Amino acid sequence: MPATLEVECTSDDCEVDMFEMHYTYDMPDDVGVADFVCPYCEETDCLEEIQV
């Protein structure tokens, strides 16, 4: 099954609480939160992986 990454945006100015990304099998193993931007506020430094 492809990997799933749960992410939260910690920016006080952002309305996104959390979102989930589902990778395909072609995604490199070293891809992480730092490789993405928030889909709402378009910031990168406020994204954090949610550890479940």
PLY file of the C-alpha trace (Angstrom):
ply
format ascii 1.0
element vertex 52
property float x
property float y
property float z
element edge 51
property int vertex1
property int vertex2
end_header
0.00 0.00 0.00
1.37 3.49 -0.81
2.58 5.67 2.04
0.33 8.21 3.73
1.63 11.39 5.32
-0.56 13.33 7.77
0.43 16.99 8.05
-0.69 19.95 10.14
-0.18 23.62 9.42
0.88 25.49 12.56
0.59 29.02 11.14
-1.72 31.22 13.21
-2.95 32.89 10.01
-3.93 29.64 8.28
-7.36 28.00 8.30
-6.03 24.48 7.57
-6.06 22.20 10.60
-4.57 19.10 9.00
-4.47 17.24 5.72
-3.44 13.84 4.45
-1.27 13.07 1.45
-1.38 9.69 -0.25
1.71 8.88 -2.28
1.99 6.66 -5.32
4.55 3.89 -5.35
6.79 6.08 -7.52
7.42 8.65 -4.75
11.06 8.57 -3.56
11.60 7.18 -0.04
13.25 10.37 1.21
10.27 12.66 0.50
9.03 14.44 3.61
7.08 17.41 4.90
9.83 19.87 3.85
9.13 19.01 0.20
5.58 20.41 0.28
3.70 23.67 0.85
0.43 24.23 2.67
-2.41 24.15 0.13
-4.13 27.07 1.87
-1.49 29.58 3.00
1.27 28.32 0.67
3.90 28.41 3.45
6.46 25.66 4.00
8.09 26.37 7.35
4.85 25.88 9.31
4.13 22.32 8.16
4.72 19.50 10.63
4.18 15.77 10.28
1.56 14.31 12.62
2.95 11.21 14.31
0.18 8.68 14.97
0 1
1 2
2 3
3 4
4 5
5 6
6 7
7 8
8 9
9 10
10 11
11 12
12 13
13 14
14 15
15 16
16 17
17 18
18 19
19 20
20 21
21 22
22 23
23 24
24 25
25 26
26 27
27 28
28 29
29 30
30 31
31 32
32 33
33 34
34 35
35 36
36 37
37 38
38 39
39 40
40 41
41 42
42 43
43 44
44 45
45 46
46 47
47 48
48 49
49 50
50 51
